[in-house]
């Protein structure tokens, strides 16, 4: 039940984020004297609408986004004679750039507000986390029941009985070198009896023998029970830091900057992730760093809610807003960044023409840009479909 509530709330959060993105465009257009003819959430058949002033507001049947129809966004738009002077393509460059960036700025602002909420209520996670294979809290081994829920347990676990300590850095499992927590978990789970951890502790290299407990687990991919070795240890991490309202402002700003850098890095890696997504679909392990679809993001929201990790729920939604903003900055049509690139091209071209004593050139012919736009739409749609299929057949696994 909690999972379903979390899933629905996260999906609602995505819808609100998209709605506010379009509000950013609409409010910027209205503030600069342009005419907003329609503002709708969703696509497809109209469900409901009302007119306020010169704008029709409404909902459509498919909640897959939204749009803001500004009169004369391009020279191809049909306009009433009285709206010609208010056409967007005839406005000054700064006005057009302000309107096209309004949605992006709204996503960044919403992400910042969510980070502020996180800082005040739960605290901001630290980016200076310990090494990936450093051991954290230790406890008894919880088995999974047929309903895939964990069964409570008591007493010490194998890791504690073997003398492992929080802060130990594991470098190998039974002679196999490891560098990531996933490798630690995989190598541990495949053991069938006593084995040895290679660790580093206070500058010393040690070999610690461990006798695991063999228990039942239900992998996310197929849900079929299998026997795996567990030692009852989690990955080490530094706890979050809470702030009061005033201190949260600069802290959230610095945290936002860190997320911004990571978001740009994620965007740069998106083409390379196609292979990883295909590998996940065809039976390989799902890399937790691969992109997710709206469904996958909502599923993560449901899982974080189910485990009571509302701070992670808020952080994920904030990160999504930063990603939406950064993604829309890409200079590709039909993204906002593509329209901004056209505006800047027209400005630079007209400045150069002015230096030669020539009049301003005509607006860019968007018909000539349609082939490139179609390529972006097809590639983007294919990528979204690929992530959706991966999220259905082999979703990202946040929790063991």
WOSUL-V94864 format. One record per residue. RES is the residue in one letter. SS is DSSP state (2 for helix, 1 for strand, 0 for the rest). Layout:
<<RES,SS> <RES,SS>>
This chain:
<<X,0> <X,2> <X,2> <X,2> <X,2> <X,2> <X,2> <X,2> <X,2> <X,2> <X,2> <X,2> <X,2> <X,2> <X,2> <X,2> <X,2> <X,2> <X,2> <X,2> <X,2> <X,2> <X,2> <X,2> <X,2> <X,2> <X,2> <X,2> <X,2> <X,2> <X,2> <X,0> <X,0> <X,0> <X,0> <X,1> <X,1> <X,1> <X,1> <X,1> <X,1> <X,1> <X,1> <X,1> <X,1> <X,1> <X,1> <X,1> <X,1> <X,1> <X,1> <X,1> <X,0> <X,0> <X,1> <X,1> <X,1> <X,1> <X,1> <X,1> <X,1> <X,1> <X,1> <X,1> <X,1> <X,1> <X,1> <X,1> <X,1> <X,1> <X,0> <X,0> <X,0> <X,0> <X,0> <X,0> <X,0> <X,0> <X,0> <X,0> <X,2> <X,2> <X,2> <X,2> <X,2> <X,2> <X,0> <X,2> <X,2> <X,2> <X,0> <X,0> <X,2> <X,2> <X,2> <X,2> <X,2> <X,2> <X,2> <X,2> <X,2> <X,2> <X,2> <X,2> <X,2> <X,2> <X,2> <X,2> <X,2> <X,2> <X,2> <X,2> <X,2> <X,2> <X,2> <X,2> <X,2> <X,2> <X,2> <X,2> <X,2> <X,0> <X,0> <X,1> <X,0> <X,0> <X,0> <X,0> <X,0> <X,0> <X,0> <X,0> <X,0> <X,1> <X,1> <X,1> <X,1> <X,1> <X,0> <X,0> <X,0> <X,0> <X,0> <X,1> <X,0> <X,0> <X,0> <X,0> <X,0> <X,1> <X,0> <X,0> <X,0> <X,0> <X,0> <X,0> <X,0> <X,2> <X,2> <X,2> <X,2> <X,2> <X,0> <X,0> <X,0> <X,0> <X,0> <X,0> <X,1> <X,1> <X,1> <X,1> <X,1> <X,0> <X,0> <X,1> <X,1> <X,0> <X,0> <X,0> <X,2> <X,2> <X,2> <X,2> <X,2> <X,2> <X,2> <X,2> <X,2> <X,0> <X,0> <X,0> <X,0> <X,0> <X,1> <X,1> <X,1> <X,1> <X,1> <X,1> <X,1> <X,0> <X,0> <X,1> <X,1> <X,1> <X,1> <X,1> <X,1> <X,1> <X,0> <X,0> <X,1> <X,1> <X,1> <X,1> <X,1> <X,1> <X,0> <X,0> <X,0> <X,0> <X,0> <X,0> <X,1> <X,1> <X,1> <X,1> <X,1> <X,1> <X,0> <X,0> <X,1> <X,1> <X,1> <X,0> <X,0> <X,0> <X,0> <X,0> <X,1> <X,0> <X,0> <X,0> <X,2> <X,2> <X,2> <X,2> <X,2> <X,2> <X,2> <X,2> <X,2> <X,2> <X,2> <X,2> <X,2> <X,2> <X,2> <X,2> <X,2> <X,2> <X,2> <X,2> <X,2> <X,2> <X,2> <X,2> <X,2> <X,0> <X,0> <X,0> <X,2> <X,2> <X,2> <X,2> <X,2> <X,2> <X,2> <X,2> <X,2> <X,0> <X,0> <X,0> <X,0> <X,0> <X,0> <X,0> <X,0> <X,0> <X,0> <X,0> <X,0> <X,2> <X,2> <X,2> <X,2> <X,2> <X,2> <X,2> <X,2> <X,2> <X,2> <X,2> <X,2> <X,2> <X,0> <X,0> <X,0> <X,2> <X,2> <X,2> <X,2> <X,2> <X,2> <X,2> <X,2> <X,2> <X,2> <X,2> <X,2> <X,2> <X,2> <X,2> <X,2> <X,2> <X,2> <X,2> <X,0> <X,0> <X,0> <X,0> <X,0> <X,0> <X,0> <X,2> <X,2> <X,2> <X,2> <X,2> <X,2> <X,2> <X,2> <X,2> <X,2> <X,2> <X,2> <X,2> <X,2> <X,2> <X,2> <X,2> <X,2> <X,2> <X,2> <X,0> <X,0> <X,0> <X,0> <X,0> <X,0> <X,0> <X,0> <X,0> <X,0> <X,2> <X,2> <X,2> <X,2> <X,2> <X,2> <X,2> <X,2> <X,2> <X,2> <X,2> <X,2> <X,2> <X,2> <X,2> <X,2> <X,2> <X,2> <X,2> <X,2> <X,2> <X,2> <X,2> <X,2> <X,2> <X,2> <X,2> <X,2> <X,0> <X,0> <X,0> <X,0> <X,0> <X,0> <X,0>>
